[in-house]
Amino acid sequence: MKQGIFEKYLNKKTDNLYVVFRIGIGALFFLLGFQKIFGLWGMPGGPAVFGTLIWFAGVFELMIGSALVFGVLTRLASFFGVIMMAVAYYLGHVSVGGWNPAVNMGIAALIFGLAFLVTFAFGAKKASLEKRFLGKELF
């Protein structure tokens, strides 16, 4: 079967598109942590109080987001990201507003969880500091 121009383009650019995805997800997740820690951009109640669950969530979001942006321990960070989003969805959304993500405002947690499943499966690929300095992915 003959490939169309779209399929040829995707076959050539898949790794580049994935890196844009990985870095974009990491940057967005990093911003969520930055918002929690520093109380920016409409964070309810201002900055998270040191040592609270929200504060720890913010710290983990900063670390996981940074790992994805820089391509360092991407699979390990993604693994913890999936767990974190499952816990966040249950504690922050299901226990408050029921199981339906359209009602309990948990769509972002589910989308990030799915994105972390993808980054867990594919790792860092190109544009990875880990590969650049160590020659391979450690995890």
N, CA, C and O atoms as CSV, one atom per row, in Angstrom:
chain,resi,resn,atom,element,x,y,z
A,1,MET,N,N,0.848,-1.180,0.000
A,1,MET,CA,C,0.000,0.000,0.000
A,1,MET,C,C,0.895,1.246,0.000
A,1,MET,O,O,1.863,1.333,0.756
A,2,LYS,N,N,0.563,2.167,-0.830
A,2,LYS,CA,C,1.351,3.382,-0.983
A,2,LYS,C,C,1.065,4.349,0.166
A,2,LYS,O,O,-0.086,4.577,0.538
A,3,GLN,N,N,2.155,4.916,0.723
A,3,GLN,CA,C,1.998,5.887,1.805
A,3,GLN,C,C,1.703,7.263,1.232
A,3,GLN,O,O,2.264,7.676,0.217
A,4,GLY,N,N,0.802,7.960,1.918
A,4,GLY,CA,C,0.506,9.329,1.536
A,4,GLY,C,C,1.547,10.281,2.087
A,4,GLY,O,O,2.430,9.881,2.846
A,5,ILE,N,N,1.442,11.522,1.706
A,5,ILE,CA,C,2.420,12.534,2.134
A,5,ILE,C,C,2.387,12.733,3.656
A,5,ILE,O,O,3.421,12.991,4.272
A,6,PHE,N,N,1.193,12.612,4.258
A,6,PHE,CA,C,1.067,12.783,5.700
A,6,PHE,C,C,1.807,11.669,6.438
A,6,PHE,O,O,2.526,11.934,7.403
A,7,GLU,N,N,1.635,10.421,5.989
A,7,GLU,CA,C,2.308,9.291,6.627
A,7,GLU,C,C,3.820,9.399,6.485
A,7,GLU,O,O,4.547,9.112,7.435
A,8,LYS,N,N,4.310,9.812,5.303
A,8,LYS,CA,C,5.748,9.988,5.105
A,8,LYS,C,C,6.300,11.053,6.044
A,8,LYS,O,O,7.369,10.883,6.630
A,9,TYR,N,N,5.567,12.146,6.180
A,9,TYR,CA,C,5.993,13.222,7.077
A,9,TYR,C,C,6.056,12.734,8.518
A,9,TYR,O,O,7.035,12.984,9.222
A,10,LEU,N,N,5.007,12.038,8.955
A,10,LEU,CA,C,4.973,11.540,10.332
A,10,LEU,C,C,6.095,10.541,10.593
A,10,LEU,O,O,6.709,10.559,11.659
A,11,ASN,N,N,6.363,9.669,9.621
A,11,ASN,CA,C,7.433,8.693,9.808
A,11,ASN,C,C,8.789,9.373,9.977
A,11,ASN,O,O,9.636,8.888,10.727
A,12,LYS,N,N,8.996,10.483,9.291
A,12,LYS,CA,C,10.262,11.213,9.401
A,12,LYS,C,C,10.330,12.043,10.679
A,12,LYS,O,O,11.412,12.213,11.242
A,13,LYS,N,N,9.214,12.554,11.139
A,13,LYS,CA,C,9.199,13.543,12.221
A,13,LYS,C,C,8.665,13.023,13.551
A,13,LYS,O,O,8.498,13.808,14.484
A,14,THR,N,N,8.396,11.744,13.665
A,14,THR,CA,C,7.768,11.203,14.875
A,14,THR,C,C,8.576,11.510,16.134
A,14,THR,O,O,8.013,11.951,17.137
A,15,ASP,N,N,9.881,11.284,16.093
A,15,ASP,CA,C,10.706,11.541,17.282
A,15,ASP,C,C,10.693,13.019,17.660
A,15,ASP,O,O,10.632,13.357,18.842
A,16,ASN,N,N,10.749,13.892,16.669
A,16,ASN,CA,C,10.719,15.331,16.943
A,16,ASN,C,C,9.383,15.745,17.545
A,16,ASN,O,O,9.342,16.535,18.488
A,17,LEU,N,N,8.291,15.214,17.001
A,17,LEU,CA,C,6.966,15.540,17.539
A,17,LEU,C,C,6.823,15.026,18.970
A,17,LEU,O,O,6.233,15.691,19.821
A,18,TYR,N,N,7.366,13.841,19.225
A,18,TYR,CA,C,7.298,13.302,20.582
A,18,TYR,C,C,8.070,14.187,21.566
A,18,TYR,O,O,7.606,14.422,22.682
A,19,VAL,N,N,9.238,14.675,21.159
A,19,VAL,CA,C,10.038,15.526,22.042
A,19,VAL,C,C,9.284,16.814,22.369
A,19,VAL,O,O,9.328,17.293,23.502
A,20,VAL,N,N,8.594,17.369,21.376
A,20,VAL,CA,C,7.765,18.550,21.633
A,20,VAL,C,C,6.682,18.203,22.655
A,20,VAL,O,O,6.413,18.985,23.567
A,21,PHE,N,N,6.068,17.043,22.505
A,21,PHE,CA,C,5.057,16.581,23.450
A,21,PHE,C,C,5.653,16.440,24.850
A,21,PHE,O,O,5.093,16.960,25.815
A,22,ARG,N,N,6.793,15.735,24.969
A,22,ARG,CA,C,7.431,15.498,26.270
A,22,ARG,C,C,7.806,16.805,26.959
A,22,ARG,O,O,7.535,16.986,28.146
A,23,ILE,N,N,8.419,17.702,26.225
A,23,ILE,CA,C,8.835,18.973,26.810
A,23,ILE,C,C,7.617,19.827,27.161
A,23,ILE,O,O,7.610,20.500,28.193
A,24,GLY,N,N,6.593,19.805,26.315
A,24,GLY,CA,C,5.373,20.573,26.594
A,24,GLY,C,C,4.658,20.083,27.843
A,24,GLY,O,O,4.251,20.887,28.681
A,25,ILE,N,N,4.501,18.775,27.973
A,25,ILE,CA,C,3.863,18.208,29.168
A,25,ILE,C,C,4.693,18.538,30.402
A,25,ILE,O,O,4.145,18.915,31.438
A,26,GLY,N,N,6.000,18.399,30.298
A,26,GLY,CA,C,6.872,18.713,31.424
A,26,GLY,C,C,6.780,20.168,31.841
A,26,GLY,O,O,6.719,20.474,33.031
A,27,ALA,N,N,6.770,21.076,30.858
A,27,ALA,CA,C,6.696,22.510,31.167
A,27,ALA,C,C,5.361,22.865,31.820
A,27,ALA,O,O,5.323,23.642,32.775
A,28,LEU,N,N,4.277,22.304,31.315
A,28,LEU,CA,C,2.962,22.581,31.905
A,28,LEU,C,C,2.880,22.045,33.335
A,28,LEU,O,O,2.329,22.703,34.218
A,29,PHE,N,N,3.427,20.854,33.557
A,29,PHE,CA,C,3.404,20.272,34.896
A,29,PHE,C,C,4.280,21.086,35.846
A,29,PHE,O,O,3.921,21.292,37.006
A,30,PHE,N,N,5.428,21.546,35.353
A,30,PHE,CA,C,6.310,22.403,36.140
A,30,PHE,C,C,5.568,23.678,36.561
A,30,PHE,O,O,5.687,24.119,37.704
A,31,LEU,N,N,4.809,24.263,35.642
A,31,LEU,CA,C,4.063,25.483,35.954
A,31,LEU,C,C,3.016,25.249,37.043
A,31,LEU,O,O,2.773,26.129,37.869
A,32,LEU,N,N,2.397,24.067,37.049
A,32,LEU,CA,C,1.435,23.757,38.120
A,32,LEU,C,C,2.133,23.734,39.482
A,32,LEU,O,O,1.602,24.247,40.467
A,33,GLY,N,N,3.314,23.140,39.528
A,33,GLY,CA,C,4.073,23.125,40.779
A,33,GLY,C,C,4.501,24.521,41.196
A,33,GLY,O,O,4.429,24.871,42.374
A,34,PHE,N,N,4.946,25.320,40.233
A,34,PHE,CA,C,5.343,26.699,40.499
A,34,PHE,C,C,4.160,27.492,41.058
A,34,PHE,O,O,4.311,28.300,41.975
A,35,GLN,N,N,2.981,27.242,40.482
A,35,GLN,CA,C,1.762,27.915,40.947
A,35,GLN,C,C,1.469,27.555,42.402
A,35,GLN,O,O,1.147,28.431,43.205
A,36,LYS,N,N,1.579,26.288,42.741
A,36,LYS,CA,C,1.277,25.852,44.107
A,36,LYS,C,C,2.279,26.412,45.120
A,36,LYS,O,O,1.891,26.925,46.170
A,37,ILE,N,N,3.561,26.310,44.798
A,37,ILE,CA,C,4.605,26.710,45.737
A,37,ILE,C,C,4.608,28.223,45.971
A,37,ILE,O,O,4.788,28.677,47.101
A,38,PHE,N,N,4.410,28.999,44.910
A,38,PHE,CA,C,4.519,30.455,45.019
A,38,PHE,C,C,3.173,31.179,45.040
A,38,PHE,O,O,3.131,32.404,45.158
A,39,GLY,N,N,2.078,30.436,44.926
A,39,GLY,CA,C,0.754,31.043,45.027
A,39,GLY,C,C,0.401,31.975,43.883
A,39,GLY,O,O,-0.318,32.954,44.080
A,40,LEU,N,N,0.887,31.687,42.713
A,40,LEU,CA,C,0.663,32.556,41.557
A,40,LEU,C,C,-0.550,32.135,40.739
A,40,LEU,O,O,-1.100,31.048,40.918
A,41,TRP,N,N,-0.954,33.030,39.834
A,41,TRP,CA,C,-1.958,32.747,38.802
A,41,TRP,C,C,-3.267,32.215,39.372
A,41,TRP,O,O,-3.827,31.245,38.861
A,42,GLY,N,N,-3.735,32.835,40.399
A,42,GLY,CA,C,-5.046,32.479,40.947
A,42,GLY,C,C,-5.063,31.264,41.845
A,42,GLY,O,O,-6.107,30.636,42.016
A,43,MET,N,N,-3.928,30.923,42.419
A,43,MET,CA,C,-3.888,29.783,43.339
A,43,MET,C,C,-4.765,30.090,44.546
A,43,MET,O,O,-4.513,31.061,45.259
A,44,PRO,N,N,-5.804,29.268,44.787
A,44,PRO,CA,C,-6.682,29.515,45.928
A,44,PRO,C,C,-5.912,29.452,47.245
A,44,PRO,O,O,-5.212,28.476,47.515
A,45,GLY,N,N,-6.041,30.476,48.047
A,45,GLY,CA,C,-5.384,30.510,49.350
A,45,GLY,C,C,-3.940,30.959,49.322
A,45,GLY,O,O,-3.284,30.976,50.364
A,46,GLY,N,N,-3.427,31.322,48.158
A,46,GLY,CA,C,-2.049,31.778,48.065
A,46,GLY,C,C,-1.067,30.621,48.068
A,46,GLY,O,O,-1.438,29.488,47.762
A,47,PRO,N,N,0.189,30.900,48.413
A,47,PRO,CA,C,1.213,29.846,48.398
A,47,PRO,C,C,0.865,28.708,49.355
A,47,PRO,O,O,0.298,28.923,50.426
A,48,ALA,N,N,1.217,27.504,48.942
A,48,ALA,CA,C,0.971,26.339,49.791
A,48,ALA,C,C,1.825,26.439,51.049
A,48,ALA,O,O,2.981,26.859,50.996
A,49,VAL,N,N,1.252,26.055,52.163
A,49,VAL,CA,C,1.956,26.083,53.437
A,49,VAL,C,C,2.975,24.942,53.459
A,49,VAL,O,O,2.661,23.805,53.107
A,50,PHE,N,N,4.199,25.266,53.879
A,50,PHE,CA,C,5.280,24.285,53.921
A,50,PHE,C,C,4.849,23.025,54.668
A,50,PHE,O,O,4.290,23.101,55.761
A,51,GLY,N,N,5.115,21.871,54.068
A,51,GLY,CA,C,4.844,20.596,54.718
A,51,GLY,C,C,3.445,20.048,54.509
A,51,GLY,O,O,3.164,18.926,54.929
A,52,THR,N,N,2.557,20.803,53.871
A,52,THR,CA,C,1.202,20.303,53.624
A,52,THR,C,C,1.196,19.414,52.380
A,52,THR,O,O,2.169,19.376,51.628
A,53,LEU,N,N,0.101,18.710,52.178
A,53,LEU,CA,C,-0.046,17.847,51.013
A,53,LEU,C,C,0.072,18.642,49.715
A,53,LEU,O,O,0.688,18.173,48.758
A,54,ILE,N,N,-0.504,19.820,49.673
A,54,ILE,CA,C,-0.425,20.674,48.481
A,54,ILE,C,C,1.016,21.111,48.238
A,54,ILE,O,O,1.462,21.162,47.092
A,55,TRP,N,N,1.743,21.425,49.302
A,55,TRP,CA,C,3.135,21.827,49.154
A,55,TRP,C,C,3.966,20.681,48.567
A,55,TRP,O,O,4.757,20.891,47.648
A,56,PHE,N,N,3.784,19.474,49.101
A,56,PHE,CA,C,4.503,18.317,48.569
A,56,PHE,C,C,4.119,18.053,47.117
A,56,PHE,O,O,4.974,17.716,46.297
A,57,ALA,N,N,2.845,18.205,46.800
A,57,ALA,CA,C,2.408,18.038,45.409
A,57,ALA,C,C,3.129,19.036,44.511
A,57,ALA,O,O,3.577,18.681,43.421
A,58,GLY,N,N,3.244,20.270,44.959
A,58,GLY,CA,C,3.941,21.291,44.181
A,58,GLY,C,C,5.409,20.955,43.969
A,58,GLY,O,O,5.940,21.134,42.873
A,59,VAL,N,N,6.060,20.471,45.011
A,59,VAL,CA,C,7.473,20.093,44.900
A,59,VAL,C,C,7.636,18.948,43.909
A,59,VAL,O,O,8.532,18.983,43.065
A,60,PHE,N,N,6.776,17.931,44.002
A,60,PHE,CA,C,6.853,16.803,43.066
A,60,PHE,C,C,6.551,17.248,41.640
A,60,PHE,O,O,7.169,16.760,40.694
A,61,GLU,N,N,5.604,18.170,41.481
A,61,GLU,CA,C,5.299,18.679,40.149
A,61,GLU,C,C,6.491,19.420,39.563
A,61,GLU,O,O,6.765,19.299,38.369
A,62,LEU,N,N,7.203,20.184,40.378
A,62,LEU,CA,C,8.416,20.857,39.916
A,62,LEU,C,C,9.474,19.840,39.483
A,62,LEU,O,O,10.096,20.001,38.433
A,63,MET,N,N,9.676,18.811,40.275
A,63,MET,CA,C,10.714,17.817,39.961
A,63,MET,C,C,10.342,16.980,38.741
A,63,MET,O,O,11.180,16.768,37.864
A,64,ILE,N,N,9.111,16.507,38.672
A,64,ILE,CA,C,8.679,15.689,37.541
A,64,ILE,C,C,8.686,16.521,36.260
A,64,ILE,O,O,9.155,16.060,35.220
A,65,GLY,N,N,8.170,17.734,36.337
A,65,GLY,CA,C,8.164,18.612,35.169
A,65,GLY,C,C,9.565,18.900,34.673
A,65,GLY,O,O,9.810,18.866,33.467
A,66,SER,N,N,10.487,19.181,35.573
A,66,SER,CA,C,11.878,19.438,35.191
A,66,SER,C,C,12.510,18.211,34.542
A,66,SER,O,O,13.223,18.331,33.545
A,67,ALA,N,N,12.255,17.047,35.096
A,67,ALA,CA,C,12.815,15.812,34.540
A,67,ALA,C,C,12.345,15.598,33.101
A,67,ALA,O,O,13.132,15.191,32.245
A,68,LEU,N,N,11.077,15.869,32.833
A,68,LEU,CA,C,10.568,15.706,31.479
A,68,LEU,C,C,11.115,16.773,30.532
A,68,LEU,O,O,11.460,16.467,29.391
A,69,VAL,N,N,11.196,17.998,30.985
A,69,VAL,CA,C,11.708,19.073,30.133
A,69,VAL,C,C,13.152,18.789,29.726
A,69,VAL,O,O,13.507,18.948,28.559
A,70,PHE,N,N,13.977,18.376,30.670
A,70,PHE,CA,C,15.396,18.178,30.394
A,70,PHE,C,C,15.728,16.755,29.943
A,70,PHE,O,O,16.862,16.487,29.546
A,71,GLY,N,N,14.769,15.850,29.997
A,71,GLY,CA,C,15.012,14.487,29.559
A,71,GLY,C,C,15.957,13.735,30.476
A,71,GLY,O,O,16.846,13.020,30.013
A,72,VAL,N,N,15.764,13.897,31.777
A,72,VAL,CA,C,16.593,13.219,32.772
A,72,VAL,C,C,15.696,12.296,33.589
A,72,VAL,O,O,14.721,12.745,34.192
A,73,LEU,N,N,16.024,11.009,33.609
A,73,LEU,CA,C,15.219,10.000,34.318
A,73,LEU,C,C,13.739,10.130,33.945
A,73,LEU,O,O,12.865,10.115,34.812
A,74,THR,N,N,13.480,10.255,32.668
A,74,THR,CA,C,12.131,10.514,32.170
A,74,THR,C,C,11.155,9.409,32.552
A,74,THR,O,O,10.039,9.689,32.992
A,75,ARG,N,N,11.565,8.166,32.388
A,75,ARG,CA,C,10.651,7.058,32.713
A,75,ARG,C,C,10.360,6.997,34.212
A,75,ARG,O,O,9.219,6.771,34.616
A,76,LEU,N,N,11.371,7.194,35.021
A,76,LEU,CA,C,11.166,7.169,36.474
A,76,LEU,C,C,10.239,8.305,36.902
A,76,LEU,O,O,9.314,8.099,37.686
A,77,ALA,N,N,10.493,9.496,36.386
A,77,ALA,CA,C,9.637,10.641,36.709
A,77,ALA,C,C,8.211,10.391,36.232
A,77,ALA,O,O,7.258,10.724,36.936
A,78,SER,N,N,8.056,9.812,35.053
A,78,SER,CA,C,6.728,9.531,34.512
A,78,SER,C,C,5.991,8.496,35.350
A,78,SER,O,O,4.782,8.600,35.557
A,79,PHE,N,N,6.728,7.493,35.832
A,79,PHE,CA,C,6.129,6.489,36.703
A,79,PHE,C,C,5.529,7.140,37.945
A,79,PHE,O,O,4.389,6.864,38.320
A,80,PHE,N,N,6.318,8.010,38.577
A,80,PHE,CA,C,5.813,8.715,39.753
A,80,PHE,C,C,4.704,9.698,39.388
A,80,PHE,O,O,3.801,9.943,40.188
A,81,GLY,N,N,4.770,10.259,38.183
A,81,GLY,CA,C,3.712,11.150,37.717
A,81,GLY,C,C,2.379,10.435,37.571
A,81,GLY,O,O,1.336,10.982,37.931
A,82,VAL,N,N,2.406,9.214,37.044
A,82,VAL,CA,C,1.175,8.421,36.911
A,82,VAL,C,C,0.582,8.149,38.287
A,82,VAL,O,O,-0.620,8.316,38.496
A,83,ILE,N,N,1.426,7.732,39.220
A,83,ILE,CA,C,0.947,7.465,40.583
A,83,ILE,C,C,0.393,8.740,41.208
A,83,ILE,O,O,-0.678,8.729,41.814
A,84,MET,N,N,1.125,9.831,41.056
A,84,MET,CA,C,0.691,11.098,41.638
A,84,MET,C,C,-0.660,11.536,41.085
A,84,MET,O,O,-1.513,12.008,41.836
A,85,MET,N,N,-0.860,11.385,39.788
A,85,MET,CA,C,-2.120,11.809,39.185
A,85,MET,C,C,-3.279,10.891,39.587
A,85,MET,O,O,-4.412,11.353,39.723
A,86,ALA,N,N,-3.009,9.612,39.776
A,86,ALA,CA,C,-4.054,8.705,40.254
A,86,ALA,C,C,-4.476,9.088,41.674
A,86,ALA,O,O,-5.666,9.126,41.987
A,87,VAL,N,N,-3.496,9.369,42.524
A,87,VAL,CA,C,-3.789,9.787,43.899
A,87,VAL,C,C,-4.497,11.139,43.899
A,87,VAL,O,O,-5.469,11.337,44.629
A,88,ALA,N,N,-4.005,12.071,43.074
A,88,ALA,CA,C,-4.623,13.406,43.007
A,88,ALA,C,C,-6.066,13.310,42.526
A,88,ALA,O,O,-6.949,13.993,43.046
A,89,TYR,N,N,-6.300,12.464,41.538
A,89,TYR,CA,C,-7.664,12.321,41.026
A,89,TYR,C,C,-8.576,11.770,42.113
A,89,TYR,O,O,-9.698,12.244,42.290
A,90,TYR,N,N,-8.095,10.774,42.833
A,90,TYR,CA,C,-8.943,10.185,43.868
A,90,TYR,C,C,-9.138,11.139,45.046
A,90,TYR,O,O,-10.272,11.409,45.440
A,91,LEU,N,N,-8.046,11.652,45.610
A,91,LEU,CA,C,-8.160,12.496,46.810
A,91,LEU,C,C,-8.747,13.872,46.515
A,91,LEU,O,O,-9.561,14.380,47.286
A,92,GLY,N,N,-8.343,14.465,45.421
A,92,GLY,CA,C,-8.748,15.836,45.143
A,92,GLY,C,C,-10.014,15.993,44.335
A,92,GLY,O,O,-10.591,17.079,44.283
A,93,HIS,N,N,-10.455,14.911,43.701
A,93,HIS,CA,C,-11.591,15.057,42.808
A,93,HIS,C,C,-12.709,14.050,43.089
A,93,HIS,O,O,-13.858,14.446,43.284
A,94,VAL,N,N,-12.391,12.764,43.111
A,94,VAL,CA,C,-13.432,11.755,43.334
A,94,VAL,C,C,-14.026,11.874,44.732
A,94,VAL,O,O,-15.245,11.816,44.893
A,95,SER,N,N,-13.187,12.037,45.732
A,95,SER,CA,C,-13.684,12.098,47.106
A,95,SER,C,C,-14.490,13.369,47.368
A,95,SER,O,O,-15.266,13.427,48.322
A,96,VAL,N,N,-14.307,14.386,46.524
A,96,VAL,CA,C,-15.020,15.652,46.703
A,96,VAL,C,C,-16.258,15.741,45.824
A,96,VAL,O,O,-17.313,16.193,46.269
A,97,GLY,N,N,-16.124,15.297,44.547
A,97,GLY,CA,C,-17.217,15.523,43.607
A,97,GLY,C,C,-17.717,14.310,42.855
A,97,GLY,O,O,-18.395,14.461,41.839
A,98,GLY,N,N,-17.407,13.113,43.320
A,98,GLY,CA,C,-17.884,11.920,42.633
A,98,GLY,C,C,-16.914,11.468,41.547
A,98,GLY,O,O,-15.853,12.064,41.363
A,99,TRP,N,N,-17.285,10.419,40.836
A,99,TRP,CA,C,-16.378,9.779,39.888
A,99,TRP,C,C,-16.294,10.486,38.535
A,99,TRP,O,O,-15.296,10.320,37.833
A,100,ASN,N,N,-17.300,11.263,38.145
A,100,ASN,CA,C,-17.370,11.851,36.810
A,100,ASN,C,C,-16.393,13.029,36.671
A,100,ASN,O,O,-16.568,14.044,37.344
A,101,PRO,N,N,-15.372,12.917,35.815
A,101,PRO,CA,C,-14.380,13.992,35.692
A,101,PRO,C,C,-14.939,15.300,35.140
A,101,PRO,O,O,-14.367,16.363,35.380
A,102,ALA,N,N,-16.032,15.238,34.414
A,102,ALA,CA,C,-16.649,16.471,33.909
A,102,ALA,C,C,-17.310,17.249,35.043
A,102,ALA,O,O,-17.471,18.466,34.953
A,103,VAL,N,N,-17.687,16.554,36.098
A,103,VAL,CA,C,-18.340,17.189,37.238
A,103,VAL,C,C,-17.333,17.533,38.333
A,103,VAL,O,O,-17.408,18.605,38.934
A,104,ASN,N,N,-16.386,16.621,38.596
A,104,ASN,CA,C,-15.467,16.819,39.724
A,104,ASN,C,C,-14.216,17.622,39.369
A,104,ASN,O,O,-13.328,17.771,40.208
A,105,MET,N,N,-14.129,18.136,38.153
A,105,MET,CA,C,-13.018,18.979,37.693
A,105,MET,C,C,-11.685,18.234,37.681
A,105,MET,O,O,-10.635,18.846,37.876
A,106,GLY,N,N,-11.714,16.928,37.455
A,106,GLY,CA,C,-10.496,16.122,37.473
A,106,GLY,C,C,-9.944,15.782,36.102
A,106,GLY,O,O,-9.074,14.919,35.985
A,107,ILE,N,N,-10.428,16.440,35.070
A,107,ILE,CA,C,-9.974,16.120,33.717
A,107,ILE,C,C,-8.469,16.349,33.570
A,107,ILE,O,O,-7.789,15.529,32.954
A,108,ALA,N,N,-7.939,17.424,34.111
A,108,ALA,CA,C,-6.501,17.703,33.983
A,108,ALA,C,C,-5.669,16.586,34.620
A,108,ALA,O,O,-4.658,16.174,34.050
A,109,ALA,N,N,-6.073,16.100,35.773
A,109,ALA,CA,C,-5.330,15.012,36.426
A,109,ALA,C,C,-5.345,13.758,35.555
A,109,ALA,O,O,-4.332,13.067,35.446
A,110,LEU,N,N,-6.473,13.465,34.943
A,110,LEU,CA,C,-6.553,12.289,34.080
A,110,LEU,C,C,-5.720,12.462,32.815
A,110,LEU,O,O,-5.051,11.524,32.382
A,111,ILE,N,N,-5.755,13.639,32.226
A,111,ILE,CA,C,-4.974,13.887,31.007
A,111,ILE,C,C,-3.482,13.814,31.315
A,111,ILE,O,O,-2.728,13.193,30.567
A,112,PHE,N,N,-3.048,14.440,32.408
A,112,PHE,CA,C,-1.631,14.341,32.780
A,112,PHE,C,C,-1.255,12.893,33.068
A,112,PHE,O,O,-0.167,12.457,32.693
A,113,GLY,N,N,-2.130,12.142,33.723
A,113,GLY,CA,C,-1.851,10.732,33.981
A,113,GLY,C,C,-1.655,9.943,32.697
A,113,GLY,O,O,-0.739,9.126,32.600
A,114,LEU,N,N,-2.506,10.184,31.719
A,114,LEU,CA,C,-2.363,9.509,30.420
A,114,LEU,C,C,-1.095,9.955,29.708
A,114,LEU,O,O,-0.408,9.138,29.096
A,115,ALA,N,N,-0.781,11.237,29.780
A,115,ALA,CA,C,0.450,11.742,29.157
A,115,ALA,C,C,1.677,11.103,29.800
A,115,ALA,O,O,2.642,10.776,29.110
A,116,PHE,N,N,1.641,10.926,31.115
A,116,PHE,CA,C,2.769,10.287,31.790
A,116,PHE,C,C,2.885,8.810,31.417
A,116,PHE,O,O,3.989,8.266,31.403
A,117,LEU,N,N,1.775,8.160,31.116
A,117,LEU,CA,C,1.851,6.788,30.607
A,117,LEU,C,C,2.601,6.748,29.278
A,117,LEU,O,O,3.397,5.841,29.034
A,118,VAL,N,N,2.343,7.727,28.428
A,118,VAL,CA,C,3.032,7.803,27.133
A,118,VAL,C,C,4.521,8.057,27.336
A,118,VAL,O,O,5.350,7.375,26.734
A,119,THR,N,N,4.870,9.029,28.177
A,119,THR,CA,C,6.289,9.328,28.394
A,119,THR,C,C,6.994,8.182,29.130
A,119,THR,O,O,8.193,7.971,28.951
A,120,PHE,N,N,6.255,7.452,29.947
A,120,PHE,CA,C,6.832,6.266,30.585
A,120,PHE,C,C,7.160,5.214,29.531
A,120,PHE,O,O,8.216,4.585,29.591
A,121,ALA,N,N,6.274,5.021,28.578
A,121,ALA,CA,C,6.472,4.012,27.545
A,121,ALA,C,C,7.613,4.370,26.589
A,121,ALA,O,O,8.374,3.493,26.180
A,122,PHE,N,N,7.736,5.642,26.233
A,122,PHE,CA,C,8.704,6.043,25.207
A,122,PHE,C,C,10.020,6.587,25.759
A,122,PHE,O,O,11.008,6.642,25.028
A,123,GLY,N,N,10.057,6.983,27.009
A,123,GLY,CA,C,11.287,7.520,27.565
A,123,GLY,C,C,11.582,8.917,27.056
A,123,GLY,O,O,10.665,9.668,26.726
A,124,ALA,N,N,12.846,9.266,26.992
A,124,ALA,CA,C,13.235,10.635,26.643
A,124,ALA,C,C,13.331,10.853,25.138
A,124,ALA,O,O,12.989,11.932,24.653
A,125,LYS,N,N,13.789,9.853,24.391
A,125,LYS,CA,C,14.087,9.990,22.949
A,125,LYS,C,C,15.147,11.056,22.736
A,125,LYS,O,O,16.161,11.073,23.434
A,126,LYS,N,N,14.921,11.951,21.773
A,126,LYS,CA,C,15.895,12.998,21.450
A,126,LYS,C,C,15.869,14.107,22.504
A,126,LYS,O,O,15.002,14.134,23.379
A,127,ALA,N,N,16.825,15.009,22.402
A,127,ALA,CA,C,16.904,16.201,23.259
A,127,ALA,C,C,16.894,15.834,24.743
A,127,ALA,O,O,16.156,16.416,25.538
A,128,SER,N,N,17.716,14.869,25.091
A,128,SER,CA,C,17.794,14.397,26.474
A,128,SER,C,C,19.177,14.689,27.044
A,128,SER,O,O,20.184,14.278,26.468
A,129,LEU,N,N,19.232,15.387,28.158
A,129,LEU,CA,C,20.512,15.624,28.822
A,129,LEU,C,C,21.129,14.319,29.318
A,129,LEU,O,O,22.349,14.151,29.321
A,130,GLU,N,N,20.271,13.410,29.731
A,130,GLU,CA,C,20.749,12.116,30.216
A,130,GLU,C,C,21.495,11.363,29.110
A,130,GLU,O,O,22.574,10.822,29.350
A,131,LYS,N,N,20.930,11.326,27.913
A,131,LYS,CA,C,21.595,10.656,26.799
A,131,LYS,C,C,22.837,11.413,26.354
A,131,LYS,O,O,23.841,10.816,25.965
A,132,ARG,N,N,22.753,12.725,26.418
A,132,ARG,CA,C,23.896,13.534,25.974
A,132,ARG,C,C,25.117,13.314,26.857
A,132,ARG,O,O,26.233,13.196,26.351
A,133,PHE,N,N,24.917,13.258,28.167
A,133,PHE,CA,C,26.051,13.149,29.075
A,133,PHE,C,C,26.398,11.717,29.468
A,133,PHE,O,O,27.559,11.429,29.759
A,134,LEU,N,N,25.427,10.822,29.484
A,134,LEU,CA,C,25.680,9.445,29.886
A,134,LEU,C,C,25.665,8.467,28.721
A,134,LEU,O,O,26.098,7.323,28.859
A,135,GLY,N,N,25.165,8.920,27.569
A,135,GLY,CA,C,25.124,8.061,26.388
A,135,GLY,C,C,23.942,7.132,26.313
A,135,GLY,O,O,23.747,6.481,25.287
A,136,LYS,N,N,23.141,7.043,27.361
A,136,LYS,CA,C,21.975,6.168,27.384
A,136,LYS,C,C,21.010,6.630,28.466
A,136,LYS,O,O,21.336,7.485,29.289
A,137,GLU,N,N,19.826,6.053,28.447
A,137,GLU,CA,C,18.863,6.295,29.523
A,137,GLU,C,C,19.122,5.294,30.643
A,137,GLU,O,O,19.274,4.099,30.391
A,138,LEU,N,N,19.173,5.779,31.865
A,138,LEU,CA,C,19.434,4.897,32.996
A,138,LEU,C,C,18.223,4.061,33.396
A,138,LEU,O,O,18.368,2.929,33.856
A,139,PHE,N,N,17.054,4.612,33.222
A,139,PHE,CA,C,15.839,3.907,33.658
A,139,PHE,C,C,14.850,3.933,32.524
A,139,PHE,O,O,13.748,3.401,32.654
